[in-house]
């Protein structure tokens, strides 16, 4: 007969081992810190999938603009140290990106906005 403490120990070990990958893979949430250095890695017309590989997880789809022939999709990530990233994708390619840094500064693909 298995003791209750053994079962409890196995459950606790399982939670510790398996919970971290589930949290790390949550769409729209990452430990990546979005800042000026990060925005420089994003290039206009970069494939969305390439950006996802750079960040490590999919973004959350927060809206579509259907006014054009190919709808723009907006994605959002919450990053490490209270940073954030918003991008617009057209036909699978990044057309705009805005970062909110940990110091509450905004950076975009082409310029710095305070």
Order of alpha helices (4+ residues) and beta strands (2+ residues): alpha-alpha-alpha-beta-beta-beta-beta-beta-beta
